[in-house]
Amino acid sequence: MSAERIQIRLLERREWRKGLVSLRFEKPRDFTFKPGQFVRLGITTADGQYSARAYSMVSLPEDNFLEFFIVEVQGGTVSPLLVSLKAGSSVWLEPDLFGSMLPERLPAGESLWCLSSGTGLAPFLSILREESTWLKWRKTVLVHSVRCSEDLAYTQLIEKIRTDSSLAGANERELIYIPIVTREATQFLSQRIPKLIVGGELEDAAALKLDPQNARVLLCGNPDMIKETRAILKDKGFKAPRRTEPGSLLAENLWND
């Protein structure tokens, strides 16, 4: 479709906690995408300037809406405006699609590990609702690291994926959900993802080995987590796919203000 930006209207706003929301917009006719891709949402800032930021879709390609998971960054330019939108408000969608964190780029294996921090959870909620994902990997580990337990969003949807007979609920399939809360005392794991990999606690929690021979990894979240985790996984033998060589690791770094 045309690369011109398109105005889209906010249909529904869900607030998980102050500054953390899901926004569901109308979807333009003929617009489609692959789970794992992202687009740019634009808005006019307080000084009258147009500014846009990248966000992954939570929704599925066949949905008649586009859903995004957005956190307000203190002092940010765009995110505070987006999280304060009311139903009926409009933003701009730049319809060009970006992102290479597509499961189709990785060969099948025993397990798929989806490692996320914060709103980096978003693309995995789309990816894990595609039956094609479950045809390639019998087991999937969904890791979501947050600072506080109130940031653990979409738990009902995750449970629905786990029990859906066309997804993880089918025979010999399994979704292993591992929440991590780093700044509160909870029943969950409490250290950052890189440290949990090094110490082996993440493998223990999943009861699976993070082995590049059998496991594939998708990474999405804040830059520090991505950088540290990718380096650790590289030392374990994980590598990005190349044109002539299949890989075992893909990462997406979306950091918006």
ABEGO torsion letter per residue (X at the ends): XBABBBBBBBABBBBABBGBBBBBBBBBBGBBBBBGBBBBBBBBBAAGBBBBBBBBBABBAABABBBBBBBBBBGBAAAAAAAABBBGBBBBBBABBBEABBAAABBBBABBBBBBBEAAAAAAAAAAABAAAAAABABBBBBBBBABAAABBGAAAAAAAAABAABAABBGBBBBBBBBBAABBBABBABBAAAAAAAGAAAAAAGBBBBAAABBBBBBEBAAAAAAAAAAAAAAGBBBBBAABBBABBBBBBBBX
